[in-house]
């Protein structure tokens, strides 16, 4: 049986998307709309088997309160462009794009016709209640129309890039064999931006961030159509999908053997880096990174970032400062994402170094991203943090864990060291909410650990 390995860029974007979703309520805002109407399609995008339309990414950023021109949106655009490029290059990618563009064009025409119809009915109505209902429906259909138009433009651009790439391969046969292995360009063209009306319904009578849209038996519209089949062909689902934070983070050779690490792996015995040497190493690394970025050699640039994680952890704060000074903050975010999949002992070492260097926000981000890994590994990371007297960071790790993982997962984590972890997890759950502490206590009782 052939097993399809997701491209690195697709995995990177799916991981970023999962991290963003962990900040959102799955029953409110745009996230609630998408999760209620098409949980299977949304899950496929979180798994990396499909690419979420860019207008949906913008809506989720809006839910999170992130500005459209902010650093997180810029980071999203970079990851999205690389993931879309890698996804489109798969066998049959061009045909799938063309088919989906046809679907979106039909959806755009339907929305346009429906908007005209509703507009005529609104002008003819005299009742206030009916007018309000029509205005609300018109706002949603205009949102469908804007999203469909944006997706047609985005899919057209992606198809054009694929055709240009194929033409380049045909024009250079000697390089054709290496095409499938070519890394995605570091500065991939930005995805098509949805019009402002795609961010919220156009009518003032409809909420900018929908909290509770009435369910319909057969949803249709560009908000829900990111898979190949049309909205009418889907079976409506009632349940909101589980918040996508429970899966293990990507692991493998490029993560330093994170998948094979023992939960009890000790922190690496690495001598502290000389400050002057750390600054010189950071400057050299950033210079090399800039050269690689300028030459669109994104694969080698990514490898350089991963290599930095194999060196002395004490050098990382200097590298962070140098990256931000050079305007490469997105690369530092990538490095933190990679660090989240390090073996437990090294993860703890990196978190401790960042905390000691006063980079508490980076440390907390690293720990939040790390909670998606198996509970056995998290137990080892927590033990390593305590062993290095980084008790605040261990508490932050457990707090992030109980915030996004199921109480049953927390009970399994407690089973790795009941005497030590049960009180720590209860303390972390108490810091989140009374309800979370109550749910954890119930899970601990079921697991026979309540009296530990």
TABEL-V297835 format. One record per helix or strand. SS is the DSSP state (hx for helix, st for strand). FROM is the first residue (numbers start at 0). TO is the last residue. If there is no record, write none. Layout:
# TABEL-V297835
ss->(SS	SS)
from->(FROM	FROM)
to->(TO	TO)
This chain:
# TABEL-V297835
ss->(hx	hx	hx	hx	hx	hx	hx	hx	hx	hx	hx	hx	hx	hx	hx	hx	hx	hx	hx	hx	hx	hx	hx	hx)
from->(7	28	38	53	70	92	127	172	178	195	230	252	257	274	297	312	328	343	359	374	390	406	417	433)
to->(20	36	46	62	87	123	170	175	180	197	232	254	259	293	307	324	338	355	369	386	403	413	431	445)
